[in-house]
Amino acid sequence: MLGTETTARELAYVFDQAYVARLRGRDPETEGHFTAYFGRVARIMLQRRLRAPEIVQDACQETLMRCLEYFRAGKPLDHPERLAGFVHSMCHNVAMEMIRAGTRHPQVARDAPDTPTAGPSPEDEAVNEERKRVVRDVLRRLPAKDRELLESAFLEEEDREELCRRFQTTESYLRVLLHRARERFRAALLSSSGPAAAPASANRHDTLVKRKSQSV
């Protein structure tokens, strides 16, 4: 059973200081494991953000190359157990770069029909941008773990199994962490709004977060 043996070998690796040290030392076997393991993870994440398969492949390769170059340059990772989070952040940055490039050169599938799509009105775009700005401002005020958890779960809609791996927790306790993070988000949102606007604003954002959380 080749697939089972391969999985067992991958699980035998522990993301600790020794693993990072081998990456910094350009150990071929460790780099091979890193590329195989995180290549699959990065591809799943990127497929949610980028449409064209060839763009996903390019972004995946760019993510892995940047990570390897980081360690080959001798740079440290203070918390090796959070290696998955480091790769996720790198993957997110690459995806955002691809998306920004796509606004100048839109990604169009080769077999896509030439049908026009109705976009939001300028007023709707202004409202959406203002809401995004408020959410980003509030997230910056939260503890790093809460911010990363909420961004990954609700803004980036990351798979719950990947969230459990990244935060080293079970699915049931992940719900507890998300609930606590939502409560801190709500409190920060209330404190940042004016006295009159606070309840309505908090309810809008809290409803949005709870609706998305039902899928996590």
Backbone as CSV, one residue per row, in Angstrom:
resi,resn,N_x,N_y,N_z,CA_x,CA_y,CA_z,C_x,C_y,C_z
1,MET,0.852,-1.188,0.000,0.000,0.000,0.000,0.886,1.236,0.000
2,LEU,1.239,1.701,-1.190,2.201,2.801,-1.301,1.672,4.076,-0.687
3,GLY,0.378,4.362,-0.907,-0.187,5.595,-0.363,-0.116,5.623,1.147
4,THR,-0.431,4.486,1.800,-0.390,4.406,3.260,1.026,4.585,3.769
5,GLU,1.997,3.960,3.095,3.382,4.078,3.522,3.868,5.511,3.391
6,THR,3.469,6.191,2.293,3.877,7.583,2.099,3.313,8.467,3.186
7,THR,2.021,8.256,3.512,1.402,9.054,4.569,2.084,8.824,5.895
8,ALA,2.424,7.586,6.203,3.085,7.267,7.466,4.432,7.967,7.556
9,ARG,5.169,7.996,6.436,6.473,8.669,6.441,6.295,10.163,6.704
10,GLU,5.273,10.747,6.088,5.064,12.177,6.275,4.682,12.503,7.714
11,LEU,3.826,11.657,8.306,3.411,11.907,9.674,4.551,11.726,10.657
12,ALA,5.609,10.982,10.251,6.731,10.751,11.141,7.525,12.033,11.384
13,TYR,7.389,13.010,10.505,8.102,14.265,10.678,7.415,15.125,11.734
14,VAL,8.228,15.783,12.542,7.728,16.697,13.566,8.243,18.086,13.244
15,PHE,7.358,19.055,13.251,7.747,20.427,12.953,8.339,21.058,14.219
16,ASP,9.637,20.871,14.403,10.322,21.388,15.576,11.591,22.118,15.129
17,GLN,12.430,22.497,16.097,13.652,23.231,15.783,14.570,22.415,14.867
18,ALA,14.595,21.098,15.078,15.459,20.253,14.256,14.999,20.259,12.798
19,TYR,13.687,20.228,12.605,13.146,20.252,11.235,13.521,21.563,10.549
20,VAL,13.322,22.695,11.272,13.663,24.005,10.704,15.164,24.096,10.434
21,ALA,15.964,23.535,11.346,17.418,23.558,11.152,17.813,22.800,9.881
22,ARG,17.125,21.697,9.614,17.434,20.941,8.391,17.031,21.726,7.142
23,LEU,15.921,22.476,7.251,15.539,23.333,6.118,16.594,24.421,5.898
24,ARG,17.066,24.992,6.983,18.094,26.038,6.858,19.391,25.455,6.302
25,GLY,19.621,24.174,6.578,20.815,23.514,6.069,20.632,22.900,4.698
26,ARG,19.486,23.136,4.070,19.181,22.644,2.725,19.220,21.125,2.638
27,ASP,18.757,20.454,3.678,18.723,19.003,3.668,17.733,18.538,2.597
28,PRO,18.176,17.765,1.593,17.305,17.386,0.468,16.060,16.611,0.895
29,GLU,16.213,15.681,1.823,15.063,14.877,2.240,14.018,15.731,2.937
30,THR,14.473,16.644,3.803,13.535,17.515,4.515,12.863,18.487,3.566
31,GLU,13.632,19.048,2.634,13.037,19.944,1.649,12.025,19.199,0.773
32,GLY,12.318,17.945,0.472,11.384,17.145,-0.314,10.083,16.914,0.439
33,HIS,10.199,16.602,1.736,9.007,16.415,2.553,8.221,17.706,2.650
34,PHE,8.932,18.817,2.885,8.278,20.132,2.997,7.495,20.443,1.724
35,THR,8.112,20.238,0.578,7.472,20.551,-0.698,6.251,19.668,-0.941
36,ALA,6.365,18.377,-0.639,5.254,17.455,-0.872,4.089,17.744,0.073
37,TYR,4.406,17.920,1.359,3.355,18.098,2.361,2.654,19.442,2.194
38,PHE,3.436,20.515,2.199,2.823,21.839,2.135,2.399,22.221,0.717
39,GLY,2.910,21.496,-0.284,2.440,21.738,-1.640,0.955,21.424,-1.765
40,ARG,0.519,20.321,-1.151,-0.901,19.965,-1.183,-1.730,20.958,-0.400
41,VAL,-1.228,21.356,0.764,-1.963,22.316,1.590,-2.107,23.650,0.862
42,ALA,-1.018,24.136,0.279,-1.047,25.418,-0.424,-1.986,25.358,-1.623
43,ARG,-1.986,24.247,-2.336,-2.837,24.130,-3.529,-4.319,24.210,-3.144
44,ILE,-4.695,23.573,-2.054,-6.092,23.630,-1.600,-6.476,25.059,-1.248
45,MET,-5.616,25.761,-0.530,-5.889,27.142,-0.140,-5.995,28.047,-1.357
46,LEU,-5.083,27.883,-2.293,-5.036,28.763,-3.460,-6.206,28.518,-4.404
47,GLN,-6.700,27.298,-4.461,-7.829,26.996,-5.334,-9.082,27.743,-4.896
48,ARG,-9.146,28.141,-3.625,-10.300,28.897,-3.149,-10.225,30.366,-3.549
49,ARG,-9.012,30.832,-3.902,-8.823,32.249,-4.180,-8.585,32.550,-5.658
50,LEU,-7.984,31.600,-6.359,-7.602,31.822,-7.753,-8.351,30.831,-8.641
51,ARG,-8.848,31.312,-9.774,-9.706,30.466,-10.599,-8.937,29.612,-11.595
52,ALA,-8.010,30.213,-12.306,-7.327,29.499,-13.386,-6.342,28.473,-12.812
53,PRO,-6.416,27.213,-13.244,-5.509,26.174,-12.721,-4.041,26.512,-12.907
54,GLU,-3.695,27.140,-14.045,-2.287,27.453,-14.265,-1.802,28.538,-13.307
55,ILE,-2.702,29.449,-12.912,-2.341,30.483,-11.938,-2.160,29.858,-10.559
56,VAL,-3.038,28.906,-10.225,-2.918,28.194,-8.944,-1.577,27.483,-8.865
57,GLN,-1.192,26.809,-9.954,0.077,26.085,-9.970,1.255,27.039,-9.812
58,ASP,1.218,28.164,-10.520,2.298,29.152,-10.407,2.393,29.700,-8.987
59,ALA,1.236,30.003,-8.399,1.212,30.568,-7.048,1.713,29.553,-6.031
60,CYS,1.365,28.278,-6.230,1.817,27.224,-5.321,3.338,27.098,-5.363
61,GLN,3.893,27.066,-6.561,5.345,26.965,-6.707,6.045,28.192,-6.128
62,GLU,5.455,29.359,-6.339,6.049,30.599,-5.807,6.038,30.580,-4.282
63,THR,4.951,30.091,-3.701,4.856,30.011,-2.239,5.939,29.106,-1.660
64,LEU,6.068,27.918,-2.224,7.062,26.968,-1.724,8.480,27.504,-1.909
65,MET,8.742,28.143,-3.043,10.071,28.677,-3.304,10.419,29.785,-2.308
66,ARG,9.455,30.665,-2.029,9.719,31.750,-1.078,9.995,31.207,0.314
67,CYS,9.243,30.182,0.708,9.463,29.579,2.025,10.856,28.956,2.114
68,LEU,11.226,28.192,1.095,12.542,27.548,1.100,13.660,28.579,1.063
69,GLU,13.485,29.627,0.273,14.517,30.678,0.204,14.659,31.393,1.541
70,TYR,13.546,31.535,2.256,13.584,32.158,3.581,14.505,31.370,4.504
71,PHE,14.313,30.057,4.552,15.129,29.233,5.454,16.545,29.057,4.925
72,ARG,16.709,28.973,3.604,18.054,28.843,3.049,18.903,30.064,3.348
73,ALA,18.245,31.208,3.544,18.963,32.434,3.889,19.388,32.450,5.356
74,GLY,19.033,31.370,6.095,19.435,31.277,7.493,18.523,31.991,8.457
75,LYS,17.348,32.383,7.994,16.432,33.121,8.866,15.733,32.154,9.821
76,PRO,15.442,32.603,11.042,14.872,31.704,12.053,13.342,31.686,12.017
77,LEU,12.773,30.732,12.744,11.334,30.678,12.994,11.178,30.473,14.490
78,ASP,10.709,31.519,15.175,10.676,31.491,16.642,9.829,30.350,17.191
79,HIS,8.759,30.006,16.478,7.869,28.934,16.940,7.740,27.890,15.834
80,PRO,8.639,26.923,15.786,8.614,25.912,14.715,7.301,25.156,14.638
81,GLU,6.601,25.010,15.774,5.336,24.285,15.754,4.265,25.040,14.960
82,ARG,4.544,26.316,14.663,3.606,27.105,13.858,4.075,27.224,12.411
83,LEU,4.825,26.245,11.960,5.321,26.263,10.585,4.172,26.331,9.588
84,ALA,3.084,25.619,9.881,1.928,25.650,8.975,1.371,27.068,8.863
85,GLY,1.340,27.798,9.971,0.871,29.180,9.932,1.791,30.073,9.121
86,PHE,3.102,29.806,9.213,4.073,30.565,8.422,3.826,30.343,6.934
87,VAL,3.632,29.088,6.553,3.375,28.771,5.140,2.047,29.394,4.698
88,HIS,1.055,29.341,5.572,-0.253,29.930,5.241,-0.123,31.425,4.977
89,SER,0.643,32.130,5.809,0.832,33.566,5.610,1.538,33.848,4.287
90,MET,2.556,33.063,3.984,3.266,33.233,2.721,2.327,32.969,1.549
91,CYS,1.509,31.928,1.671,0.551,31.571,0.631,-0.461,32.699,0.431
92,HIS,-0.917,33.271,1.522,-1.881,34.372,1.449,-1.273,35.571,0.724
93,ASN,-0.029,35.889,1.047,0.633,37.029,0.400,0.770,36.812,-1.107
94,VAL,1.163,35.603,-1.483,1.308,35.304,-2.908,-0.038,35.392,-3.614
95,ALA,-1.081,34.861,-2.978,-2.419,34.909,-3.580,-2.876,36.347,-3.778
96,MET,-2.631,37.197,-2.776,-3.031,38.593,-2.898,-2.287,39.280,-4.040
97,GLU,-1.016,38.955,-4.198,-0.246,39.519,-5.312,-0.825,39.075,-6.650
98,MET,-1.197,37.795,-6.736,-1.785,37.283,-7.971,-3.127,37.943,-8.256
99,ILE,-3.915,38.148,-7.214,-5.223,38.776,-7.391,-5.064,40.218,-7.843
100,ARG,-4.110,40.938,-7.215,-3.878,42.325,-7.630,-3.405,42.375,-9.078
101,ALA,-2.554,41.421,-9.457,-2.111,41.369,-10.846,-3.272,41.029,-11.762
102,GLY,-4.209,40.218,-11.257,-5.355,39.830,-12.053,-6.318,40.962,-12.320
103,THR,-6.318,41.983,-11.442,-7.190,43.135,-11.697,-6.696,43.930,-12.890
104,ARG,-5.373,43.831,-13.154,-4.827,44.491,-14.345,-4.907,43.568,-15.551
105,HIS,-4.779,42.247,-15.302,-4.871,41.249,-16.372,-5.835,40.170,-15.883
106,PRO,-7.133,40.365,-16.020,-8.141,39.458,-15.440,-7.934,38.017,-15.864
107,GLN,-8.171,37.101,-14.882,-8.079,35.674,-15.152,-9.368,35.224,-15.824
108,VAL,-9.276,34.700,-17.029,-10.443,34.223,-17.759,-10.184,32.792,-18.186
109,ALA,-11.085,31.899,-17.832,-10.925,30.504,-18.238,-10.998,30.410,-19.758
110,ARG,-10.213,29.457,-20.301,-10.139,29.347,-21.753,-11.488,29.038,-22.387
111,ASP,-12.339,28.268,-21.684,-13.627,27.888,-22.242,-14.772,28.718,-21.667
112,ALA,-14.449,29.857,-21.036,-15.492,30.675,-20.415,-16.316,31.377,-21.480
113,PRO,-17.658,31.396,-21.337,-18.497,32.092,-22.309,-18.358,33.597,-22.163
114,ASP,-18.558,34.308,-23.267,-18.447,35.768,-23.258,-19.774,36.372,-22.846
115,THR,-20.109,36.224,-21.562,-21.362,36.775,-21.060,-21.060,37.865,-20.064
116,PRO,-21.707,39.026,-20.187,-21.464,40.121,-19.246,-22.051,39.807,-17.887
117,THR,-21.422,40.302,-16.840,-21.915,40.126,-15.483,-22.210,41.480,-14.869
118,ALA,-23.297,41.530,-14.123,-23.693,42.787,-13.489,-22.953,42.941,-12.173
119,GLY,-22.193,43.990,-12.037,-21.435,44.236,-10.822,-22.213,45.103,-9.855
120,PRO,-21.693,45.283,-8.629,-22.364,46.125,-7.645,-22.326,47.592,-8.062
121,SER,-23.274,48.323,-7.555,-23.316,49.752,-7.855,-22.216,50.468,-7.087
122,PRO,-21.862,51.698,-7.481,-20.845,52.455,-6.734,-21.213,52.634,-5.271
123,GLU,-22.526,52.797,-4.988,-22.954,52.972,-3.597,-22.708,51.699,-2.791
124,ASP,-23.040,50.526,-3.414,-22.812,49.254,-2.722,-21.330,49.021,-2.474
125,GLU,-20.503,49.349,-3.468,-19.061,49.176,-3.311,-18.530,50.047,-2.182
126,ALA,-19.047,51.273,-2.076,-18.596,52.177,-1.017,-18.954,51.623,0.357
127,VAL,-20.183,51.081,0.481,-20.615,50.508,1.756,-19.772,49.292,2.106
128,ASN,-19.543,48.414,1.113,-18.740,47.218,1.360,-17.316,47.561,1.775
129,GLU,-16.727,48.553,1.117,-15.368,48.960,1.455,-15.305,49.530,2.864
130,GLU,-16.344,50.277,3.253,-16.360,50.850,4.600,-16.472,49.747,5.647
131,ARG,-17.294,48.742,5.376,-17.429,47.625,6.316,-16.124,46.852,6.439
132,LYS,-15.472,46.630,5.293,-14.186,45.940,5.320,-13.162,46.727,6.130
133,ARG,-13.180,48.044,5.961,-12.231,48.887,6.699,-12.475,48.770,8.200
134,VAL,-13.745,48.791,8.609,-14.079,48.680,10.025,-13.623,47.332,10.579
135,VAL,-13.894,46.263,9.821,-13.491,44.923,10.277,-11.978,44.824,10.413
136,ARG,-11.253,45.344,9.418,-9.788,45.293,9.483,-9.269,46.080,10.687
137,ASP,-9.869,47.252,10.940,-9.427,48.072,12.072,-9.651,47.344,13.395
138,VAL,-10.804,46.688,13.520,-11.102,45.967,14.770,-10.192,44.754,14.920
139,LEU,-9.964,44.024,13.835,-9.098,42.845,13.900,-7.691,43.203,14.349
140,ARG,-7.202,44.369,13.925,-5.848,44.783,14.322,-5.737,44.993,15.824
141,ARG,-6.857,45.230,16.486,-6.842,45.480,17.933,-6.929,44.196,18.746
142,LEU,-7.204,43.075,18.097,-7.342,41.806,18.809,-5.977,41.158,19.034
143,PRO,-5.906,40.225,19.994,-4.670,39.429,20.150,-4.347,38.708,18.851
144,ALA,-3.076,38.449,18.633,-2.627,37.864,17.362,-3.340,36.549,17.056
145,LYS,-3.529,35.694,18.052,-4.153,34.397,17.806,-5.607,34.561,17.390
146,ASP,-6.350,35.455,18.079,-7.744,35.698,17.713,-7.839,36.267,16.307
147,ARG,-6.947,37.202,15.995,-6.969,37.823,14.670,-6.712,36.788,13.574
148,GLU,-5.710,35.952,13.776,-5.372,34.947,12.769,-6.500,33.932,12.616
149,LEU,-7.124,33.554,13.736,-8.201,32.572,13.706,-9.416,33.116,12.959
150,LEU,-9.825,34.341,13.261,-10.998,34.923,12.619,-10.758,35.182,11.133
151,GLU,-9.577,35.687,10.807,-9.276,35.934,9.397,-9.297,34.625,8.603
152,SER,-8.694,33.579,9.176,-8.614,32.305,8.466,-9.982,31.655,8.323
153,ALA,-10.793,31.713,9.392,-12.072,30.999,9.403,-13.152,31.717,8.610
154,PHE,-13.212,33.056,8.719,-14.345,33.779,8.166,-14.014,34.612,6.938
155,LEU,-12.850,35.259,6.937,-12.511,36.079,5.777,-11.953,35.224,4.648
156,GLU,-11.106,34.250,4.998,-10.487,33.408,3.977,-11.191,32.064,3.825
157,GLU,-12.149,31.772,4.740,-12.951,30.557,4.684,-12.081,29.303,4.563
158,GLU,-11.095,29.220,5.421,-10.178,28.074,5.400,-10.875,26.825,5.903
159,ASP,-10.502,25.679,5.370,-11.074,24.403,5.753,-10.849,24.141,7.237
160,ARG,-11.879,23.606,7.908,-11.785,23.427,9.365,-10.721,22.409,9.762
161,GLU,-10.496,21.386,8.908,-9.446,20.425,9.223,-8.077,21.100,9.206
162,GLU,-7.861,22.003,8.252,-6.598,22.730,8.200,-6.470,23.657,9.410
163,LEU,-7.590,24.270,9.822,-7.561,25.125,11.013,-7.150,24.318,12.239
164,CYS,-7.691,23.126,12.377,-7.340,22.277,13.523,-5.857,21.941,13.506
165,ARG,-5.318,21.662,12.321,-3.884,21.357,12.230,-3.055,22.585,12.589
166,ARG,-3.437,23.732,12.060,-2.642,24.943,12.288,-2.636,25.356,13.749
167,PHE,-3.811,25.244,14.387,-3.910,25.694,15.774,-3.768,24.552,16.765
168,GLN,-3.432,23.363,16.235,-3.137,22.191,17.074,-4.245,21.946,18.097
169,THR,-5.466,21.770,17.580,-6.606,21.562,18.466,-7.585,20.603,17.798
170,THR,-8.601,20.208,18.543,-9.641,19.346,18.005,-10.756,20.187,17.411
171,GLU,-11.634,19.539,16.640,-12.727,20.273,16.003,-13.674,20.867,17.045
172,SER,-13.939,20.103,18.120,-14.857,20.608,19.152,-14.268,21.806,19.875
173,TYR,-12.961,21.746,20.194,-12.368,22.884,20.900,-12.148,24.064,19.961
174,LEU,-12.027,23.787,18.649,-11.922,24.875,17.689,-13.156,25.769,17.765
175,ARG,-14.329,25.145,17.950,-15.561,25.926,18.083,-15.515,26.826,19.319
176,VAL,-14.916,26.312,20.397,-14.767,27.121,21.611,-13.869,28.333,21.336
177,LEU,-12.738,28.079,20.655,-11.808,29.164,20.333,-12.470,30.204,19.449
178,LEU,-13.259,29.745,18.470,-13.948,30.674,17.577,-14.984,31.491,18.326
179,HIS,-15.707,30.849,19.237,-16.712,31.575,20.030,-16.054,32.668,20.870
180,ARG,-14.952,32.325,21.530,-14.263,33.314,22.355,-13.723,34.461,21.508
181,ALA,-13.157,34.112,20.344,-12.612,35.146,19.461,-13.720,36.060,18.955
182,ARG,-14.897,35.475,18.626,-16.029,36.301,18.175,-16.484,37.261,19.269
183,GLU,-16.507,36.769,20.507,-16.930,37.629,21.612,-15.959,38.793,21.804
184,ARG,-14.655,38.517,21.684,-13.677,39.595,21.815,-13.770,40.554,20.630
185,PHE,-14.061,40.009,19.450,-14.262,40.870,18.285,-15.455,41.795,18.504
186,ARG,-16.546,41.235,19.005,-17.758,42.018,19.242,-17.495,43.129,20.264
187,ALA,-16.774,42.780,21.344,-16.467,43.779,22.370,-15.600,44.897,21.800
188,ALA,-14.604,44.526,20.985,-13.735,45.540,20.381,-14.513,46.408,19.409
189,LEU,-15.454,45.801,18.681,-16.261,46.563,17.733,-17.149,47.558,18.456
190,LEU,-17.753,47.125,19.550,-18.607,48.022,20.329,-17.822,49.204,20.891
191,SER,-16.618,48.929,21.384,-15.819,49.997,21.982,-15.287,50.971,20.947
192,SER,-15.197,50.526,19.669,-14.654,51.397,18.632,-15.723,52.240,17.959
193,SER,-17.017,51.901,18.163,-18.104,52.630,17.523,-18.613,53.723,18.444
194,GLY,-19.327,54.639,17.855,-19.939,55.700,18.640,-21.073,55.157,19.479
195,PRO,-21.547,55.871,20.509,-22.595,55.377,21.400,-23.862,54.986,20.664
196,ALA,-24.257,55.780,19.649,-25.506,55.498,18.956,-25.345,54.409,17.921
197,ALA,-24.206,54.414,17.249,-24.008,53.475,16.141,-23.550,52.113,16.602
198,ALA,-23.038,52.005,17.832,-22.414,50.767,18.276,-23.332,49.553,18.207
199,PRO,-24.550,49.580,18.800,-25.361,48.364,18.788,-25.691,47.880,17.391
200,ALA,-26.127,48.776,16.511,-26.494,48.363,15.157,-25.299,47.826,14.405
201,SER,-24.163,48.512,14.541,-22.954,48.070,13.835,-22.518,46.711,14.328
202,ALA,-22.517,46.515,15.628,-22.083,45.242,16.195,-23.001,44.115,15.762
203,ASN,-24.304,44.377,15.737,-25.243,43.337,15.349,-25.042,42.921,13.902
204,ARG,-24.781,43.894,13.006,-24.563,43.564,11.606,-23.351,42.666,11.444
205,HIS,-22.248,43.068,12.049,-21.012,42.298,11.884,-21.090,40.968,12.610
206,ASP,-21.746,40.949,13.783,-21.832,39.707,14.539,-22.718,38.699,13.807
207,THR,-23.804,39.184,13.184,-24.662,38.296,12.400,-23.894,37.692,11.248
208,LEU,-23.069,38.509,10.566,-22.264,38.019,9.445,-21.295,36.942,9.912
209,VAL,-20.626,37.172,11.025,-19.652,36.215,11.530,-20.330,34.926,11.947
210,LYS,-21.497,35.025,12.629,-22.183,33.829,13.078,-22.698,33.024,11.902
211,ARG,-23.179,33.728,10.868,-23.681,33.014,9.698,-22.580,32.208,9.059
212,LYS,-21.394,32.802,8.917,-20.270,32.090,8.313,-19.777,30.972,9.223
213,SER,-19.902,31.155,10.534,-19.363,30.158,11.474,-20.135,28.858,11.431
214,GLN,-21.377,28.882,10.917,-22.143,27.664,10.861,-21.521,26.619,9.947
215,SER,-20.665,27.095,9.017,-20.013,26.153,8.101,-18.681,25.706,8.612
216,VAL,-18.229,26.183,9.758,-16.914,25.828,10.316,-17.077,24.829,11.441
